[in-house]
């Protein structure tokens, strides 16, 4: 009986490195926002078809591909997100974004290409997978950057059917290429969206007493609600509200009749997160009440924390050590990730993939100047494919 081989994976991915870089640069040059990933989906389908890999498109954008026997006793899921951000690229690279105001500033082009590389390598071991009674499913998921995100769509359309374990990775520009950040337990935070709209009687700034001064009320909400939350929630839960947008008025001497603020609530503790929506609404309304303004709060639950299982981390560590990568400890982040929904249904883990050039600059995610060391593409492909082999190998 033939067994799946880490050495064969490494060799297969090494021979495709130049091709993977070409694919990644093409995706990077043509980024697409959440739910709009038409070209990206077409490129993925084309590449899978060329390799003879069975695949199907999701109902919006995104792709699900399968390698191995349909009646496999064990099925491992590997996931990559494919969408970009509404950010202007400032890298100056030859393959920089040609889409105005849209860029792969979170590294999803690397995730997508790494998963394609893993698929190409695993597809060369179909006989070994069949002998092991195992299969691997690749999910190229749309709309990770949206709330709600594309993970729920993929799951609703069968991506998790008969799946026994799930794995993913995320670029980490604070780690050197070749390193893999691992953490058992929660590795990201829950993330929800808060939208506040105020309405009231506007007027001249010389007569605020004849208005409902919603600009002042909005400022109070933005500053006081986060402080109040810290006194109503156990501080160990790590609940944090940060506002990213505020809009009110168009002239310095006019009190407007409408205004809004939008932000995120992030929480480290999943149990606390489940009950926070009503409390946040209560706090916003109580702060606004003395000013007589109308208040409309839209609270959109996003994602729970990504919680890595012990066995999932063991599989990633096994893959890394067998493929020449270096596993290192990593900390929990306040960032949100909708891969959490996959792990809500199946055990597994998400790793942090080092993308910093050795001795190079440390970039930040979601910034237009993000540059990754392209050796991370092959490293990510090996790690994903290797995690699948490790999970299959332990039964």
C-alpha positions as CSV (number, residue, x, y, z in Angstrom):
1,X,0.0,0.0,0.0
2,X,1.3,3.4,-0.9
3,X,1.4,6.1,1.8
4,X,1.1,9.9,1.3
5,X,4.6,11.4,1.5
6,X,5.8,14.7,2.9
7,X,8.9,14.4,0.8
8,X,6.9,14.1,-2.4
9,X,4.8,17.1,-1.3
10,X,7.9,19.2,-0.9
11,X,9.3,18.2,-4.2
12,X,6.1,18.8,-6.1
13,X,5.6,22.3,-4.6
14,X,9.3,23.2,-5.3
15,X,8.9,22.4,-8.9
16,X,5.8,24.7,-9.1
17,X,7.3,27.6,-7.2
18,X,7.8,29.8,-10.3
19,X,4.3,29.1,-11.6
20,X,2.8,29.8,-8.2
21,X,4.6,33.2,-8.1
22,X,3.1,34.0,-11.5
23,X,-0.4,33.1,-10.3
24,X,0.0,35.1,-7.2
25,X,1.2,38.2,-9.1
26,X,-1.7,37.9,-11.5
27,X,-4.2,37.7,-8.6
28,X,-2.5,40.6,-6.8
29,X,-2.7,42.7,-9.9
30,X,-6.4,42.1,-10.2
31,X,-7.9,42.2,-6.7
32,X,-11.6,42.0,-6.2
33,X,-13.8,43.0,-3.2
34,X,-16.0,40.7,-1.2
35,X,-18.8,39.0,-3.2
36,X,-17.3,40.4,-6.4
37,X,-14.5,37.9,-6.9
38,X,-15.5,36.9,-10.4
39,X,-12.2,37.0,-12.2
40,X,-10.4,35.4,-9.2
41,X,-13.0,32.6,-9.2
42,X,-12.4,32.1,-12.9
43,X,-8.6,31.9,-12.5
44,X,-9.0,29.3,-9.7
45,X,-11.4,27.2,-11.8
46,X,-9.1,27.4,-14.9
47,X,-6.0,26.3,-12.9
48,X,-7.9,23.4,-11.2
49,X,-9.3,22.3,-14.6
50,X,-5.8,22.3,-16.1
51,X,-4.7,20.0,-13.3
52,X,-7.7,17.7,-13.7
53,X,-9.0,18.4,-10.2
54,X,-12.7,18.0,-9.7
55,X,-14.3,21.3,-8.6
56,X,-17.5,23.3,-8.4
57,X,-18.3,26.9,-8.1
58,X,-20.3,28.3,-5.2
59,X,-23.5,30.1,-5.9
60,X,-21.9,33.5,-5.7
61,X,-18.1,33.4,-6.1
62,X,-15.6,31.0,-4.7
63,X,-14.8,27.4,-5.4
64,X,-14.9,24.0,-3.7
65,X,-12.5,21.3,-5.1
66,X,-12.1,17.6,-4.1
67,X,-9.1,15.2,-4.4
68,X,-9.4,11.6,-3.5
69,X,-12.2,9.0,-3.4
70,X,-15.8,10.3,-3.0
71,X,-16.5,7.6,-0.4
72,X,-13.4,8.4,1.7
73,X,-13.5,7.4,5.3
74,X,-11.7,10.5,6.3
75,X,-11.9,13.9,4.7
76,X,-9.8,16.9,5.5
77,X,-10.7,20.5,4.5
78,X,-8.2,23.2,3.6
79,X,-9.5,26.7,3.2
80,X,-8.2,30.0,1.7
81,X,-10.0,33.3,1.5
82,X,-9.9,35.1,-1.9
83,X,-11.2,38.6,-1.5
84,X,-9.3,41.9,-1.3
85,X,-9.8,45.2,0.6
86,X,-11.0,48.7,-0.3
87,X,-7.5,50.0,0.2
88,X,-5.3,52.0,-2.3
89,X,-2.0,50.1,-3.0
90,X,1.2,52.0,-2.4
91,X,3.9,49.3,-2.9
92,X,5.1,50.5,-6.3
93,X,5.6,46.9,-7.4
94,X,5.4,45.9,-11.1
95,X,2.4,43.7,-10.3
96,X,0.6,46.3,-8.1
97,X,-3.1,46.5,-8.2
98,X,-4.7,48.0,-11.4
99,X,-8.1,48.2,-9.6
100,X,-8.5,51.7,-8.2
101,X,-8.9,51.7,-4.4
102,X,-8.7,47.9,-4.2
103,X,-5.7,45.9,-3.0
104,X,-4.7,42.6,-1.5
105,X,-3.5,44.3,1.6
106,X,-4.3,41.3,3.8
107,X,-2.4,38.6,1.8
108,X,-5.4,36.7,0.6
109,X,-3.7,36.4,-2.8
110,X,-1.0,34.5,-1.0
111,X,-3.6,32.3,0.8
112,X,-5.3,31.5,-2.5
113,X,-2.1,30.7,-4.3
114,X,-0.8,28.5,-1.5
115,X,-4.0,26.5,-1.5
116,X,-3.7,26.0,-5.3
117,X,-0.1,24.8,-4.7
118,X,-1.3,22.4,-2.1
119,X,-4.0,21.1,-4.4
120,X,-1.5,20.6,-7.3
121,X,0.8,18.6,-4.9
122,X,-1.9,16.5,-3.3
123,X,-3.3,15.7,-6.8
124,X,0.0,13.8,-7.5
125,X,-0.7,11.6,-4.5
126,X,-4.3,10.4,-5.4
127,X,-3.3,6.7,-5.4
128,X,-1.8,7.1,-1.9
129,X,-4.9,9.0,-0.7
130,X,-7.1,6.2,-2.1
131,X,-5.0,3.5,-0.4
132,X,-5.4,5.5,2.9
133,X,-9.2,5.8,2.4
134,X,-8.8,9.6,2.6
135,X,-9.7,12.7,0.6
136,X,-8.9,16.4,0.8
137,X,-11.4,19.2,0.1
138,X,-10.1,22.7,-0.9
139,X,-12.4,25.6,-0.2
140,X,-11.6,28.9,-1.9
141,X,-13.9,31.1,0.1
142,X,-15.3,34.5,-0.9
143,X,-15.9,37.5,1.3
144,X,-13.9,36.9,4.4
145,X,-13.6,40.7,4.9
146,X,-17.4,41.1,5.1
147,X,-19.8,40.7,8.0
148,X,-21.5,38.2,7.6
149,X,-18.7,36.6,5.6
150,X,-18.5,33.9,3.0
151,X,-17.7,31.0,5.4
152,X,-21.4,30.7,6.3
153,X,-22.3,30.6,2.6
154,X,-19.7,27.9,1.9
155,X,-20.9,25.8,4.8
156,X,-24.6,26.2,3.8
157,X,-23.6,24.9,0.3
158,X,-22.1,21.7,1.6
159,X,-18.4,22.6,2.0
160,X,-18.2,20.9,5.4
161,X,-20.2,17.7,4.5
162,X,-18.3,14.6,5.7
163,X,-15.3,16.7,6.8
164,X,-13.4,15.4,9.8
165,X,-10.8,18.2,10.3
166,X,-10.2,21.7,8.9
167,X,-7.1,23.8,8.4
168,X,-6.2,27.3,7.2
169,X,-3.4,29.9,7.4
170,X,-3.1,33.6,7.6
171,X,-0.2,35.8,6.5
172,X,1.8,37.2,9.4
173,X,4.2,40.0,8.3
174,X,5.8,40.1,11.8
175,X,7.2,36.6,11.3
176,X,10.2,35.7,9.0
177,X,9.4,33.6,6.0
178,X,9.8,29.9,6.9
179,X,8.3,30.4,10.3
180,X,4.9,29.2,11.3
181,X,3.1,30.8,14.3
182,X,1.0,28.2,16.3
183,X,-1.2,28.5,19.3
184,X,-3.6,26.1,20.9
185,X,-7.0,27.6,21.9
186,X,-8.3,30.9,20.8
187,X,-6.0,32.6,18.3
188,X,-8.3,35.4,17.1
189,X,-11.1,37.4,18.6
190,X,-14.8,37.6,18.0
191,X,-15.7,40.6,15.8
192,X,-19.1,42.3,15.3
193,X,-20.2,45.4,13.4
194,X,-21.9,48.4,15.1
195,X,-23.8,51.1,13.2
196,X,-25.3,54.0,15.0
197,X,-27.6,56.6,13.2
198,X,-28.8,59.7,15.0
199,X,-31.5,62.1,13.8
200,X,-32.7,65.3,15.4
201,X,-33.7,68.9,14.9
202,X,-30.7,70.8,13.4
203,X,-30.0,74.5,13.4
204,X,-27.4,77.2,13.8
205,X,-24.5,76.7,16.1
206,X,-25.3,80.0,17.8
207,X,-28.6,78.5,19.1
208,X,-27.7,75.0,20.2
209,X,-30.5,75.2,22.9
210,X,-33.1,75.3,20.1
211,X,-31.7,72.1,18.4
212,X,-31.1,68.5,19.3
213,X,-27.3,68.7,19.1
214,X,-26.6,65.3,17.6
215,X,-23.0,66.1,16.8
216,X,-22.4,66.5,20.5
217,X,-24.5,63.4,21.2
218,X,-22.5,61.4,18.6
219,X,-19.2,62.5,20.2
220,X,-20.5,61.3,23.6
221,X,-21.5,57.9,22.2
222,X,-18.1,57.4,20.5
223,X,-16.2,58.3,23.7
224,X,-18.4,57.1,26.5
225,X,-19.8,53.8,25.2
226,X,-16.4,52.0,25.1
227,X,-15.6,53.3,28.6
228,X,-19.0,52.1,29.9
229,X,-18.5,48.7,28.4
230,X,-15.3,48.3,30.3
231,X,-17.4,48.7,33.5
232,X,-20.1,46.3,32.5
233,X,-18.1,43.4,31.2
234,X,-15.4,41.2,32.9
235,X,-12.1,42.8,31.8
236,X,-10.7,39.3,31.3
237,X,-13.0,39.0,28.3
238,X,-11.1,41.6,26.4
239,X,-14.2,43.4,25.0
240,X,-13.1,46.4,22.9
241,X,-15.2,48.9,20.8
242,X,-13.3,50.9,18.2
243,X,-15.0,53.4,15.9
244,X,-13.7,53.6,12.3
245,X,-16.2,56.0,10.7
246,X,-18.0,59.1,11.9
247,X,-20.1,61.4,9.7
248,X,-22.1,64.5,10.8
249,X,-22.6,67.9,9.2
250,X,-21.1,69.8,6.2
251,X,-20.5,73.2,7.7
252,X,-18.8,74.5,10.8
253,X,-21.7,76.8,11.8
254,X,-24.6,74.3,11.2
255,X,-25.8,71.6,13.6
256,X,-26.9,68.8,11.3
257,X,-30.1,66.9,11.5
258,X,-28.4,63.5,11.0
259,X,-25.2,61.7,11.7
260,X,-23.7,58.3,12.1
261,X,-20.8,56.3,13.5
262,X,-19.7,52.8,12.5
263,X,-17.2,50.6,14.3
264,X,-16.4,47.1,15.6
265,X,-16.7,45.2,18.8
266,X,-14.0,42.7,19.4
267,X,-14.0,40.1,22.2
268,X,-11.5,37.5,23.2
269,X,-14.0,35.3,25.1
270,X,-16.6,33.4,23.1
271,X,-19.1,32.9,25.9
272,X,-19.1,36.7,26.8
273,X,-19.4,37.5,23.1
274,X,-22.6,35.6,22.7
275,X,-24.5,38.0,25.1
276,X,-23.0,41.4,24.2
277,X,-25.4,42.6,21.5
278,X,-28.3,43.7,23.8
279,X,-25.9,45.4,26.2
280,X,-24.2,47.4,23.6
281,X,-27.5,48.7,22.3
282,X,-28.6,49.6,25.8
283,X,-25.4,51.6,26.5
284,X,-25.7,53.5,23.2
285,X,-29.3,54.4,23.8
286,X,-28.7,55.5,27.4
287,X,-25.8,57.8,26.4
288,X,-27.9,59.4,23.6
289,X,-31.1,59.8,25.7
290,X,-30.3,63.1,27.5
291,X,-29.8,64.9,24.1
292,X,-33.3,64.1,22.8
293,X,-32.0,62.6,19.5
294,X,-33.5,59.7,17.6
295,X,-31.3,56.6,17.8
296,X,-31.1,53.6,15.5
297,X,-28.6,51.0,16.4
298,X,-27.8,48.1,14.0
299,X,-25.7,45.4,15.7
300,X,-24.5,42.8,13.2
301,X,-22.9,39.7,14.8
302,X,-19.8,38.7,12.9
303,X,-17.6,35.8,13.9
304,X,-16.6,34.0,17.1
305,X,-12.9,33.5,17.9
306,X,-10.9,31.0,15.9
307,X,-10.3,28.2,18.5
308,X,-7.5,25.8,17.6
309,X,-7.8,22.3,18.8
310,X,-4.8,20.5,20.4
311,X,-4.8,17.8,17.6
312,X,-5.1,20.6,15.0
313,X,-2.0,22.3,16.3
314,X,-0.2,18.9,16.5
315,X,-1.0,18.3,12.8
316,X,0.4,21.7,11.8
317,X,3.5,21.2,13.9
318,X,4.0,17.8,12.4
319,X,3.7,19.3,8.9
320,X,6.0,22.2,9.6
321,X,8.8,20.0,11.1
322,X,8.6,17.4,8.3
323,X,8.7,20.1,5.6
324,X,11.6,22.2,6.8
325,X,9.5,25.0,8.4
326,X,10.0,26.3,11.9
327,X,7.0,26.3,14.3
328,X,7.0,29.1,16.8
329,X,4.6,30.2,19.5
330,X,2.1,33.0,18.6
331,X,-0.3,35.2,20.6
332,X,-4.0,35.7,20.4
333,X,-5.0,38.5,18.1
334,X,-7.9,41.0,18.4
335,X,-8.5,40.4,14.7
336,X,-11.6,38.5,13.5
337,X,-11.6,35.6,11.0
338,X,-14.6,33.8,9.7
339,X,-12.7,30.5,9.5
340,X,-14.0,30.3,13.0
341,X,-17.3,29.0,11.6
342,X,-15.5,26.0,10.1
343,X,-13.9,25.2,13.4
344,X,-17.3,25.6,15.1
345,X,-18.3,22.4,13.2
346,X,-15.1,20.5,12.7
347,X,-11.9,20.4,14.8
348,X,-8.7,21.8,13.3
349,X,-6.6,24.9,13.4
350,X,-5.3,28.1,11.7
351,X,-1.6,28.8,11.5
352,X,0.2,32.1,11.0
353,X,2.4,32.1,8.0
354,X,5.6,34.1,8.1
355,X,5.8,36.6,5.2
356,X,8.6,38.9,6.3
357,X,11.9,38.8,4.3
358,X,14.7,37.7,6.7
359,X,16.2,40.9,8.0
360,X,13.6,42.9,6.2
361,X,11.0,45.4,7.2
362,X,8.0,44.5,9.3
363,X,4.8,45.6,7.5
364,X,1.2,45.7,8.8
365,X,-1.8,44.0,7.4
366,X,-4.7,46.1,5.9
367,X,-2.2,48.7,4.8
368,X,-1.5,49.7,1.2
369,X,2.2,49.2,1.4
370,X,2.2,45.6,2.4
371,X,4.9,43.5,0.7
372,X,5.4,39.8,1.3
373,X,8.4,37.6,0.6
374,X,7.1,35.4,-2.2
375,X,9.0,32.4,-0.7
376,X,6.0,32.3,1.7
377,X,3.8,31.0,-1.2
378,X,5.6,27.7,-1.3
379,X,5.9,27.5,2.5
380,X,2.1,28.0,2.8
381,X,1.4,25.4,0.1
382,X,3.6,22.9,1.9
383,X,2.0,23.7,5.3
384,X,-1.6,23.3,4.1
385,X,-0.9,20.1,2.2
386,X,1.2,18.8,5.0
387,X,-1.5,19.4,7.6
388,X,-3.8,17.3,5.5
389,X,-1.3,14.5,5.4
390,X,-0.7,14.7,9.1
391,X,-4.4,14.6,9.9
392,X,-4.8,11.6,7.6
393,X,-1.8,9.9,9.0
394,X,-3.1,9.9,12.6
395,X,-6.5,8.6,11.6
